[in-house]
Amino acid sequence: MTNSDRIIVPLDVPDLESAIALLDLLPEVNFWKVGLELFVSSGAEILGILQERQKKSFLDLKFHDIPNTIAGACRSASRYQVDLLTLHATAGRQALTAAKGAISDLLSPPKLLAITVLTSLNARELALDLKIPLELSEYGLNLALLAKESGIDGAVCSPQEVAQLRRVCGEDFLLVCPGVRPSWSTKGDQSRVMTPAQALKAGADYLVIGRPITGAEEPKVAWAKICHELADI
Ligand SMILES: O=c1ccn([C@@H]2O[C@H](COP(=O)(O)O)[C@@H](O)[C@H]2O)c(=O)[nH]1
């Protein structure tokens, strides 16, 4: 796998037409993410289109519910033959275990990823608004370990925590990092960021890079620039 195959681009657009326009504009992208905005507006059709085009897909619906509901949602989502699927680690051990159990008899189930601490949050918000008494990195690590113990395949974390998670959770635990910003792009609403090269060197398996590419004046140029930055690491 080349480093550009490690980049997942989110289709964070309001409708199917805009999503297809992005696929057409960036045929060199092999891994696409479908999140809440597109799925809520347009449903699952985009997942069939990605399959037809032989692209890998990441369904990022971040399930957060009681065990029975999460299990059913994971089973339903598996029908779409997606490669990755997310749920929140904070749903708890029983929900994580139920999610894994609900898809374990399928022939090619998606890999389940647990969201740890959203990359938009900073330490101050975690402590003052959410009243989490742990350091952010310790909290994230605990959530990743809970997911691993519950049979979940990997975690979504910020690049700032990925080295620690890699060290503690091991090589087989899939680590996917949003919150990735090239030095030449703006952070926007992301708090805990690193550049693509830093994130890969720190141990990420995949990088989710959206607006620096899709919001660029010339998305093809932005994509090529990031791939170039990752070519020699
Ligand atoms: O902690 C998280 C979990 C998921 N995301 C998603 O990743 C992309 C990031 O897009 P950018 O435009 O590169 O900011 C987006 O779809 C989020 O829903 C995340 O950012 N942080």
Ligand as a Chemical Component Dictionary entry (heavy atoms), coordinates in Angstrom:
data_LIG
# 
_chem_comp.id                   LIG 
_chem_comp.type                 NON-POLYMER 
_chem_comp.pdbx_formal_charge   0 
_chem_comp.three_letter_code    LIG 
# 
loop_
_chem_comp_atom.comp_id 
_chem_comp_atom.atom_id 
_chem_comp_atom.alt_atom_id 
_chem_comp_atom.type_symbol 
_chem_comp_atom.charge 
_chem_comp_atom.model_Cartn_x 
_chem_comp_atom.model_Cartn_y 
_chem_comp_atom.model_Cartn_z 
_chem_comp_atom.pdbx_ordinal 
LIG O1 O1 O 0 -13.059 12.782 16.056 1  
LIG C1 C1 C 0 -13.481 12.890 14.882 2  
LIG C2 C2 C 0 -14.246 11.924 14.263 3  
LIG C3 C3 C 0 -14.638 12.097 12.965 4  
LIG N1 N1 N 0 -14.306 13.213 12.283 5  
LIG C4 C4 C 0 -14.747 13.327 10.867 6  
LIG O2 O2 O 0 -13.605 13.435 10.007 7  
LIG C5 C5 C 0 -13.813 14.393 9.004  8  
LIG C6 C6 C 0 -12.790 15.483 9.103  9  
LIG O3 O3 O 0 -12.980 16.427 8.087  10 
LIG P1 P1 P 0 -12.062 17.721 7.922  11 
LIG O4 O4 O 0 -12.748 18.499 6.867  12 
LIG O5 O5 O 0 -10.698 17.232 7.527  13 
LIG O6 O6 O 0 -12.045 18.434 9.243  14 
LIG C7 C7 C 0 -15.259 14.881 9.146  15 
LIG O7 O7 O 0 -16.056 14.125 8.271  16 
LIG C8 C8 C 0 -15.620 14.542 10.584 17 
LIG O8 O8 O 0 -16.976 14.205 10.726 18 
LIG C9 C9 C 0 -13.552 14.178 12.885 19 
LIG O9 O9 O 0 -13.235 15.227 12.292 20 
LIG N2 N2 N 0 -13.150 13.985 14.177 21 
# 
loop_
_chem_comp_bond.comp_id 
_chem_comp_bond.atom_id_1 
_chem_comp_bond.atom_id_2 
_chem_comp_bond.value_order 
_chem_comp_bond.pdbx_ordinal 
LIG O1 C1 DOUB 1  
LIG C1 C2 SING 2  
LIG C1 N2 SING 3  
LIG C2 C3 DOUB 4  
LIG C3 N1 SING 5  
LIG N1 C4 SING 6  
LIG N1 C9 SING 7  
LIG C4 O2 SING 8  
LIG C4 C8 SING 9  
LIG O2 C5 SING 10 
LIG C5 C6 SING 11 
LIG C5 C7 SING 12 
LIG C6 O3 SING 13 
LIG O3 P1 SING 14 
LIG P1 O4 DOUB 15 
LIG P1 O5 SING 16 
LIG P1 O6 SING 17 
LIG C7 O7 SING 18 
LIG C7 C8 SING 19 
LIG C8 O8 SING 20 
LIG C9 O9 DOUB 21 
LIG C9 N2 SING 22 
# 
